[in-house]
Amino acid sequence: MKQPKQLPLSDLHGQNVFFSLKIIDRSEHIGRLLGVAENIKPLTTGKQTVSGRKGILPVERAPLGQELWKLEFRDHDVYLLVNENVPGLSESIRSDPVFFSLIYPQVMRQVLTRAINEGAEPDENDDRWPVLWLAFGRKLHPDHEDPPPPDDTEAAEEWTEIVVQSFCELHELRSKFVSSGYASGYGDE
């Protein structure tokens, strides 16, 4: 098999690019489709986190009208959609302590609840979003407990709240929000 010449893909825009790979027979049955691989992610897609890892919540700009953000559940990933008509929002939502502390706990609740309801297991050898998010939740859980089954709604809510609380403590969300200065002037407790 002859390796193709280098083909630069510099005209592709966006952070969330996926490819399909098709293997075609060029010997006996010319043109016959031998195999297909869908939703291939390049190693360098999207922005990496500060620690150098690829995040599990890609941020994408979208036309959302008067809504600032929402989640979109796709086959392989969950996307945090942000309003494309708000300048700087897609950058702020990733790093600004005010946005981060107000939005991400609720994002986690929604995604973890949906992942549990999907019936995925955090130990599956799969890179679909429910598996990745449940594995992430288990790592955050103080006792590293597996999520409960989807039919145990009360246990699922409790597990999710423990994970979200651990996330908030790990990232010191209240402290960062208060030190941002945004909370000053809204009265004392």
C-alpha positions in Angstrom: 0.0 0.0 0.0 1.3 3.4 -1.0 1.2 6.1 1.7 -0.5 9.3 0.5 1.5 12.5 0.2 1.2 14.9 3.0 -2.1 16.8 2.7 -2.2 19.9 4.9 -5.7 20.5 6.4 -5.1 24.2 7.2 -8.5 25.2 5.9 -10.4 23.4 8.6 -11.8 25.7 11.2 -13.2 24.9 14.6 -12.1 23.0 17.6 -14.2 19.9 17.2 -13.2 18.3 13.9 -14.0 14.6 13.2 -13.1 12.4 10.3 -14.4 9.3 8.6 -11.9 6.9 7.2 -12.8 4.6 4.3 -10.6 1.7 3.1 -11.1 0.9 -0.6 -9.9 -2.2 -2.4 -7.4 -1.2 -5.1 -6.3 -4.7 -6.1 -8.9 -7.5 -6.9 -12.3 -5.7 -6.6 -11.3 -2.1 -7.4 -13.5 0.3 -5.6 -15.0 -2.2 -3.2 -15.4 -0.7 0.3 -13.4 -2.9 2.8 -14.0 -0.9 6.0 -15.2 2.3 7.5 -14.2 4.1 10.7 -16.4 7.0 11.8 -15.9 9.9 14.2 -12.1 9.8 14.3 -10.7 12.6 16.4 -7.2 14.0 15.5 -4.8 13.9 18.3 -4.5 17.7 18.3 -8.2 18.7 18.2 -9.6 21.3 20.5 -7.8 23.1 23.3 -6.2 21.0 26.0 -6.6 21.7 29.7 -4.0 23.4 31.8 -2.6 20.0 32.8 -2.2 19.1 29.1 -5.1 16.7 28.9 -8.0 16.8 26.5 -11.1 18.0 28.3 -14.3 16.0 28.2 -16.5 19.0 27.7 -15.8 20.8 24.4 -17.0 24.3 24.2 -18.6 25.4 20.9 -20.1 28.7 19.8 -23.7 28.4 18.5 -26.7 30.6 17.6 -28.7 30.5 20.9 -30.9 33.6 20.7 -31.3 35.0 24.2 -29.9 31.9 25.9 -26.3 32.1 27.0 -25.4 28.4 27.2 -26.8 25.0 26.9 -25.6 21.4 26.7 -25.9 19.3 23.5 -25.6 15.6 23.9 -24.2 13.9 20.7 -23.2 10.3 20.1 -19.6 10.6 21.2 -19.4 13.9 23.2 -21.3 16.4 25.2 -20.8 19.9 24.1 -21.2 23.1 26.1 -22.8 25.4 23.5 -22.3 29.1 24.2 -24.0 32.0 22.5 -21.9 33.1 19.5 -23.3 36.6 19.7 -21.8 37.3 23.1 -18.2 38.5 22.6 -15.6 36.7 24.6 -18.1 34.2 26.2 -16.5 31.1 24.8 -13.2 32.1 26.3 -14.6 33.4 29.6 -16.7 30.3 30.2 -13.6 28.2 30.4 -11.5 30.2 32.8 -13.4 33.1 34.4 -14.1 32.2 38.0 -17.5 33.8 38.0 -18.7 31.8 35.0 -16.9 28.7 36.0 -18.4 28.7 39.6 -21.9 29.5 38.4 -22.2 27.2 35.4 -20.0 24.1 35.9 -21.7 22.5 38.9 -25.0 22.5 37.1 -23.4 21.2 33.9 -21.9 18.4 35.9 -25.3 17.6 37.5 -27.0 17.4 34.1 -24.3 15.4 32.4 -23.8 12.9 35.2 -27.5 12.3 35.6 -27.9 11.7 31.9 -24.8 9.4 31.9 -26.2 7.3 34.7 -29.6 7.1 32.9 -27.7 5.9 29.8 -26.7 2.8 31.8 -23.0 3.1 31.0 -20.3 1.6 33.2 -17.2 3.6 34.0 -15.0 0.6 33.4 -16.2 0.0 29.8 -13.5 0.1 27.2 -15.2 2.9 25.3 -14.6 6.6 24.7 -18.3 7.6 24.5 -19.2 10.5 26.7 -21.3 8.6 29.3 -18.4 6.3 30.1 -15.8 9.1 30.3 -18.1 11.2 32.5 -18.9 8.4 34.9 -15.2 7.5 35.2 -14.5 11.2 35.9 -17.2 11.2 38.5 -15.9 8.1 40.2 -12.4 9.7 40.4 -13.9 12.8 42.0 -16.0 10.8 44.5 -14.3 10.9 47.9 -14.6 7.1 48.2 -14.2 6.5 44.4 -17.5 4.7 44.4 -19.1 3.5 41.1 -22.3 5.3 40.1 -25.5 3.5 41.1 -27.7 1.8 38.5 -30.2 4.0 36.6 -33.2 2.5 38.3 -32.1 3.7 41.8 -33.0 7.4 41.3 -32.4 8.4 44.9 -28.9 6.8 45.1 -28.1 8.4 41.7 -29.0 11.8 42.9 -27.0 11.4 46.1 -23.9 10.1 44.2 -24.1 13.0 41.7 -24.4 15.6 44.5 -21.4 14.1 46.3 -19.4 14.2 43.1 -20.5 17.8 42.4 -19.6 18.9 45.9 -16.2 17.3 45.6 -15.7 19.1 42.3 -16.6 22.4 43.9 -14.2 21.8 46.8 -11.4 20.7 44.6 -11.7 23.9 42.5 -12.6 26.1 45.5 -15.5 27.6 43.6 -17.0 29.6 46.4 -13.6 31.1 47.4 -12.7 31.9 43.8 -16.1 33.5 43.2 -15.8 35.7 46.3 -12.2 36.7 45.6 -13.2 37.7 42.0 -14.9 40.7 43.5 -18.2 40.0 41.7 -19.9 39.1 44.9 -19.1 42.3 46.7 -21.9 44.8 47.2 -24.6 42.2 47.3 -25.1 42.3 51.1 -23.5 40.4 53.9 -24.6 37.1 55.2 
